[in-house]
């Protein structure tokens, strides 16, 4: 298959240009939460987040953004926005938050942010992050990300010097124009696996390589756009890789959050073709 999108910029252009009203991302979360994004709406969320990163946090190529978030529609938006800016996204297996993210410190952080070189930390557990940063070198910006779809701001008191992403992002433009782009050899994504090994992916590698899905070994994307079912329990490496590949090929993704089981009802209602 000849993938139509080979860079993050081309991918975002495809989302808003190729069948922009068709579903591209559907999220199933706790408490029966279901959120669906067309290509245009997904691109709008990415653009708003990218503008937020640049306008409020001074992000640019070379900025390191740690995502202390679970695999979630919001974390995928943050990754795409990070790449739109030309920055480096850092993720770690085990980074997770409770289903009630948006509270005041009840969540458990899975990323040891004190050991990163992050300039910006997006987290669903701001109190935990600040406790880890106490006495650490550097002074990263901490951004609280409320996970529930209908939550318009962080509920509860935020620690000092913590920004409220959900409360601020909607005021930003839904079209993004990058002032500068990353070089092909720049690191787009640094991922720390459960065994503490680190894998780095350059911008040139993000959408390159074969068409086999990591979440379904031995399965190759077909010629026609697919509706792929992905589960957060498969981990960052598989989910992000497969989502990017499928979006680049014109397909759509149904992502099940942690603790959400696969059912035949979901398969049928979502017209799943792979997974």
SEKOLDO-652055 format. One record per residue (C-alpha): x, y, z; residue in one letter. Coordinates in steps of 0.5 Angstrom, whole numbers, plus 500, padded with zeros to 3 digits. Layout:
<atoms>
XYZA;...
</atoms>
This chain:
<atoms>
500500500X;502507498X;501511505X;499518503X;502521509X;509520511X;510526516X;506528522X;504535518X;502531512X;498526517X;494532520X;493535513X;490528511X;485528517X;482535515X;482534508X;481527506X;473525508X;474530514X;467528517X;468521517X;470518524X;478517525X;478516533X;473513537X;474512545X;471508550X;473510557X;471508564X;463509566X;461508559X;464514556X;464514549X;467520545X;468520537X;472525533X;472526526X;478527522X;476535522X;475535530X;481531531X;485536527X;482542531X;484539538X;491538535X;491545533X;488548539X;493544543X;499546539X;497553539X;497552547X;504549547X;507555543X;503561545X;503559553X;509554554X;514557549X;514550546X;518549539X;523544536X;527541541X;523542547X;522536551X;514534553X;513528558X;506525558X;505523565X;498520562X;495514561X;493512554X;487516552X;484520547X;487526550X;494523550X;494522543X;492529542X;498531546X;503527542X;500529535X;500536538X;507535540X;510533533X;506539530X;510543534X;517539532X;518537539X;520531543X;514527546X;516522552X;512516554X;513511559X;509504560X;506504567X;504512566X;497511569X;491515572X;485513576X;478513572X;477519576X;482524573X;481531575X;481530582X;486533587X;492528588X;488521588X;491519582X;498515581X;503517577X;507512573X;513516570X;519518574X;519525572X;524527576X;529523572X;527526565X;530532562X;523535560X;521542559X;514541560X;510535564X;503534562X;500530567X;493527570X;497527577X;500534578X;501533586X;505527585X;509530580X;510536584X;512531590X;517528585X;520534582X;521537589X;529538590X;530536583X;534539578X;531543573X;524547573X;519544568X;512547567X;507542570X;500542566X;494539569X;490535564X;483533566X;481526563X;474526563X;471528556X;466533559X;470536564X;472543562X;477545567X;481541573X;476540578X;479541585X;485545587X;491545583X;498545586X;502552586X;505553579X;501548575X;497550569X;490548567X;490545560X;483543560X;481550562X;485554557X;486550551X;479552548X;481559547X;486557542X;485557535X;483551531X;488552526X;496551527X;501554523X;508552525X;514557526X;519552525X;519544523X;523539526X;529536522X;528529520X;533526524X;531530530X;528525536X;520525535X;518520541X;522517546X;519511550X;521508556X;519500556X;517497563X;524493563X;527501563X;529500556X;529506552X;527507544X;528513540X;524514534X;526520529X;521524525X;523520519X;522514522X;515516525X;511514519X;516510516X;517502515X;512496514X;505496514X;504490520X;500492526X;504491532X;498490536X;496484531X;502480530X;502478523X;497482520X;498487515X;494493513X;489492507X;489496501X;482499503X;482504510X;480499516X;477501522X;482498527X;480496535X;486498539X;486496547X;490501552X;493494555X;497493549X;502499551X;504505548X;509502543X;504498539X;498503540X;501509537X;505505532X;498502529X;494508530X;499512526X;500507521X;492506520X;491514520X;496515515X;493510510X;486513511X;483509516X;480510523X;481507530X;477505536X;481505542X;479502549X;482505555X;484501561X;479496564X;475497558X;473490555X;472488548X;465485547X;462483540X;457489541X;462494540X;465490534X;459490531X;456497533X;463500531X;464496524X;471493526X;475490521X;481489524X;483487532X;
</atoms>
